[in-house]
Amino acid sequence: MLYLLDTANLEAIKKAYNFYPMDGVTTNPTLVSKEKREFLSILKDIRKIIGSESMLHVQAVSLTAEKMVEEAFYLNEVIGGNLYVKIPVIPEGIKAIKLLKSKGIKTTATAIFTAGQALMAAIAGAQFVAPYVNRIDNISGDGVGVVAEIVQLFELHNQDAKVLAASFKNVQQVHTVSLSGAHSITVNPEIMDKMLEHPLTDWSVNQFITDWEGIYGKKMTTLDVK
């Protein structure tokens, strides 16, 4: 499982990379716009935090294949590192994915709501496909089920593309998607933190410390006692 953080907030990215086993960051036009800063400065700052080897997913905003390709080359030139250009699964987007595949540019197919969209994007050459789990649920669909279908289709048709499940409302959705065979997830900072939260974990740690300090003294560690 690959863990990615879905945000353009620098402090949240710093925190996640400090504590968790992170593989990358995903952004989209909405997340970048929320930061109210110069676009390239945000992306360059993210790259500085995560390093050149971590994945950074950045979305093209053009609506024609030719312009998407231009954006992809530009983003690779000015940001660099392990970059994936996010391309929506509209007809022009599939065309762009094909063109970029032939030119060695890595892409992530985004705005996916059906397994069929994901399969076509993978065959066109996308390295990742990003189904929107909670948004599918919000239109009376089955987001986890769509992810499971994509995983099955990729296995049946020998596709190397990875499923990057996105759009989560809670930790339970992340858990069920992980069980479905998704290769990677991208979650917001709040959900990333909640993936480790449990009241009995906190209770257990507090009980261990209480018992330890009752014998060895407050603020004493194994480094301080014999």
RODO-2510 file (C-alpha; in nm, 4 decimals, decimal comma):
residues 226
     n   res          X          Y          Z
     1     m     0,0000     0,0000     0,0000
     2     l     0,1257     0,3463    -0,0962
     3     y     0,0218     0,6364     0,1280
     4     l    -0,0219     0,9802    -0,0273
     5     l    -0,1471     1,3045     0,1240
     6     d    -0,4175     1,4938    -0,0634
     7     t    -0,3367     1,8580     0,0066
     8     a    -0,1304     2,1562    -0,1010
     9     n    -0,0855     2,2827     0,2553
    10     l     0,2846     2,2938     0,3377
    11     e     0,2503     2,2560     0,7149
    12     a     0,0276     1,9516     0,6759
    13     i     0,2760     1,7962     0,4342
    14     k     0,5669     1,8622     0,6715
    15     k     0,3772     1,6975     0,9562
    16     a     0,2814     1,3900     0,7535
    17     y     0,6348     1,3405     0,6247
    18     n     0,7696     1,3763     0,9784
    19     f     0,5446     1,1093     1,1307
    20     y     0,4098     0,8745     0,8638
    21     p     0,5491     0,6447     0,5900
    22     m     0,4582     0,8755     0,3045
    23     d     0,5020     0,7980    -0,0637
    24     g     0,3836     1,1239    -0,2122
    25     v     0,1427     1,4149    -0,2362
    26     t    -0,1567     1,4659    -0,4613
    27     t    -0,2928     1,8066    -0,5521
    28     n    -0,5735     1,9376    -0,7669
    29     p    -0,6790     2,2865    -0,8815
    30     t    -0,9151     2,3260    -0,5850
    31     l    -0,6549     2,2316    -0,3237
    32     v    -0,3933     2,4598    -0,4785
    33     s    -0,6389     2,7502    -0,5020
    34     k    -0,7189     2,7206    -0,1298
    35     e    -0,3613     2,8162    -0,0437
    36     k    -0,4034     3,1579    -0,2127
    37     r    -0,0404     3,1717    -0,3204
    38     e     0,1477     3,1726    -0,6501
    39     f     0,0933     2,8372    -0,8183
    40     l     0,4506     2,7415    -0,9018
    41     s     0,5810     2,8558    -0,5644
    42     i     0,3432     2,6158    -0,3911
    43     l     0,4508     2,3221    -0,6039
    44     k     0,8211     2,4001    -0,5751
    45     d     0,7869     2,4284    -0,1977
    46     i     0,6095     2,0929    -0,1846
    47     r     0,8896     1,9377    -0,3887
    48     k     1,1481     2,0784    -0,1447
    49     i     0,9653     1,9205     0,1479
    50     i     0,9075     1,5760     0,0005
    51     g     1,2268     1,5429    -0,2038
    52     s     1,2798     1,4410    -0,5633
    53     e     1,1960     1,0716    -0,5214
    54     s     0,8522     1,1115    -0,3647
    55     m     0,5577     1,1232    -0,6004
    56     l     0,3954     1,4580    -0,6686
    57     h     0,0699     1,4524    -0,8657
    58     v    -0,0265     1,7821    -1,0321
    59     q    -0,3314     1,8358    -1,2526
    60     a    -0,3378     1,9862    -1,6000
    61     v    -0,6283     2,2281    -1,6389
    62     s    -0,6518     2,2555    -2,0170
    63     l    -0,9442     2,0993    -2,2001
    64     t    -0,7676     1,9940    -2,5212
    65     a    -0,5190     1,7115    -2,5573
    66     e    -0,2561     1,9306    -2,7203
    67     k    -0,2642     2,1852    -2,4388
    68     m    -0,2619     1,9101    -2,1751
    69     v     0,0546     1,7747    -2,3346
    70     e     0,2101     2,1224    -2,3288
    71     e     0,1208     2,1594    -1,9617
    72     a     0,2690     1,8184    -1,8840
    73     f     0,6035     1,9032    -2,0393
    74     y     0,6062     2,2436    -1,8694
    75     l     0,5279     2,0982    -1,5253
    76     n     0,7989     1,8361    -1,5634
    77     e     1,0477     2,1039    -1,6624
    78     v     0,9779     2,3522    -1,3839
    79     i     0,8991     2,1121    -1,0966
    80     g     1,0920     1,7987    -1,1825
    81     g     1,1411     1,4930    -0,9672
    82     n     0,9005     1,2012    -0,9566
    83     l     0,6106     1,3881    -1,1167
    84     y     0,2767     1,2545    -1,2362
    85     v     0,0510     1,4785    -1,4410
    86     k    -0,3148     1,4302    -1,3564
    87     i    -0,5381     1,4095    -1,6619
    88     p    -0,9203     1,3816    -1,6450
    89     v    -1,0862     1,0888    -1,8228
    90     i    -1,2632     1,2900    -2,0897
    91     p    -1,1997     1,2042    -2,4582
    92     e    -0,9373     1,4782    -2,4915
    93     g    -0,7779     1,3473    -2,1722
    94     i    -0,7499     0,9912    -2,3004
    95     k    -0,5897     1,1275    -2,6161
    96     a    -0,3441     1,3253    -2,4028
    97     i    -0,2587     1,0179    -2,1936
    98     k    -0,1791     0,8267    -2,5145
    99     l     0,0426     1,1064    -2,6427
   100     l     0,2219     1,1494    -2,3116
   101     k     0,2801     0,7760    -2,2802
   102     s     0,4576     0,7801    -2,6178
   103     k     0,6754     1,0668    -2,4959
   104     g     0,7682     0,9074    -2,1636
   105     i     0,5661     1,1427    -1,9422
   106     k     0,3967     0,9796    -1,6416
   107     t     0,0259     1,0406    -1,5902
   108     t    -0,2501     0,9803    -1,3391
   109     a    -0,5991     0,9474    -1,4808
   110     t    -0,8356     1,1410    -1,2552
   111     a    -1,2067     1,2166    -1,2066
   112     i    -1,2857     0,8456    -1,2410
   113     f    -1,6340     0,7254    -1,1488
   114     t    -1,6575     0,3913    -1,3315
   115     a    -1,4369     0,0876    -1,3737
   116     g    -1,4689     0,1236    -1,7503
   117     q    -1,3150     0,4693    -1,7414
   118     a    -1,0236     0,3342    -1,5378
   119     l    -0,9601     0,0442    -1,7737
   120     m    -0,9569     0,2667    -2,0813
   121     a    -0,7175     0,5091    -1,9119
   122     a    -0,4850     0,2249    -1,8158
   123     i    -0,4831     0,0840    -2,1672
   124     a    -0,4132     0,4356    -2,2998
   125     g    -0,1025     0,4441    -2,0823
   126     a    -0,1803     0,5992    -1,7428
   127     q     0,0446     0,4800    -1,4595
   128     f    -0,2216     0,5527    -1,1934
   129     v    -0,6002     0,5774    -1,2003
   130     a    -0,7830     0,7746    -0,9317
   131     p    -1,1427     0,6695    -0,8575
   132     y    -1,3370     0,9090    -0,6320
   133     v    -1,4694     0,6768    -0,3612
   134     n    -1,6887     0,9062    -0,1517
   135     r    -1,8153     1,1054    -0,4478
   136     i    -1,9353     0,7795    -0,6035
   137     d    -2,1137     0,6989    -0,2772
   138     n    -2,2736     1,0442    -0,2826
   139     i    -2,4466     0,9685    -0,6120
   140     s    -2,5910     0,6437    -0,4698
   141     g    -2,3075     0,4353    -0,6107
   142     d    -2,0642     0,1964    -0,4442
   143     g    -1,7235     0,3600    -0,4318
   144     v    -1,5453     0,0653    -0,2745
   145     g    -1,7157    -0,1676    -0,5206
   146     v    -1,5903     0,0389    -0,8143
   147     v    -1,2360     0,0189    -0,6769
   148     a    -1,2672    -0,3595    -0,6421
   149     e    -1,3927    -0,3849    -1,0010
   150     i    -1,0984    -0,1806    -1,1279
   151     v    -0,8522    -0,4039    -0,9437
   152     q    -1,0207    -0,7113    -1,0925
   153     l    -1,0233    -0,5678    -1,4452
   154     f    -0,6545    -0,4793    -1,4258
   155     e    -0,5719    -0,8339    -1,3187
   156     l    -0,7901    -0,9871    -1,5912
   157     h    -0,6418    -0,7713    -1,8647
   158     n    -0,2808    -0,7681    -1,7408
   159     q    -0,2636    -0,3935    -1,6816
   160     d     0,0305    -0,2526    -1,4876
   161     a    -0,1483     0,0669    -1,3834
   162     k    -0,2079     0,1133    -1,0118
   163     v    -0,5296     0,2180    -0,8419
   164     l    -0,4879     0,5407    -0,6459
   165     a    -0,8125     0,5570    -0,4514
   166     a    -0,9176     0,9137    -0,3649
   167     s    -1,2044     1,1104    -0,2097
   168     f    -1,2609     0,9674     0,1373
   169     k    -1,4993     1,0774     0,4102
   170     n    -1,3778     0,8519     0,6889
   171     v    -1,1264     0,5890     0,7956
   172     q    -1,3695     0,3013     0,7389
   173     q    -1,3796     0,3794     0,3679
   174     v    -0,9995     0,3708     0,3613
   175     h    -1,0020     0,0354     0,5391
   176     t    -1,2501    -0,1292     0,3025
   177     v    -1,0720     0,0118    -0,0028
   178     s    -0,7454    -0,1342     0,1279
   179     l    -0,9130    -0,4731     0,1638
   180     s    -1,0421    -0,4464    -0,1937
   181     g    -0,6872    -0,4583    -0,3284
   182     a    -0,6248    -0,0905    -0,4065
   183     h    -0,2549    -0,0296    -0,4586
   184     s    -0,2504     0,3205    -0,3077
   185     i    -0,4673     0,5769    -0,1336
   186     t    -0,4596     0,9540    -0,1043
   187     v    -0,6309     1,1116     0,1955
   188     n    -0,6605     1,4539     0,3512
   189     p    -0,4497     1,5391     0,6571
   190     e    -0,7368     1,4866     0,9026
   191     i    -0,8041     1,1317     0,7854
   192     m    -0,4318     1,0527     0,7798
   193     d    -0,4149     1,1383     1,1498
   194     k    -0,7338     0,9490     1,2342
   195     m    -0,6008     0,6277     1,0766
   196     l    -0,3949     0,5772     1,3948
   197     e    -0,6500     0,7016     1,6475
   198     h    -0,8211     0,4622     1,8873
   199     p    -0,9335     0,5290     2,2474
   200     l    -0,8026     0,1929     2,3684
   201     t    -0,4600     0,2658     2,2223
   202     d    -0,4482     0,5893     2,4226
   203     w    -0,5761     0,4076     2,7328
   204     s    -0,3143     0,1341     2,6975
   205     v    -0,0259     0,3805     2,6606
   206     n    -0,1460     0,5824     2,9592
   207     q    -0,1782     0,2665     3,1698
   208     f     0,1734     0,1531     3,0782
   209     i     0,3150     0,4922     3,1802
   210     t     0,1167     0,5005     3,5052
   211     d     0,2379     0,1547     3,6073
   212     w     0,5978     0,2315     3,5069
   213     e     0,6141     0,5640     3,6875
   214     g     0,4571     0,4115     3,9977
   215     i     0,7727     0,2033     4,0432
   216     y     1,0511     0,3907     3,8629
   217     g     0,9472     0,7535     3,8998
   218     k     0,7905     1,0220     3,6849
   219     k     0,9521     1,1087     3,3533
   220     m     1,1964     0,8189     3,3933
   221     t     1,2653     0,6102     3,0806
   222     t     1,4529     0,2869     3,0179
   223     l     1,7585     0,5071     2,9599
   224     d     1,7431     0,6304     3,3191
   225     v     1,6964     0,3106     3,5207
   226     k     1,9057    -0,0005     3,5778
***
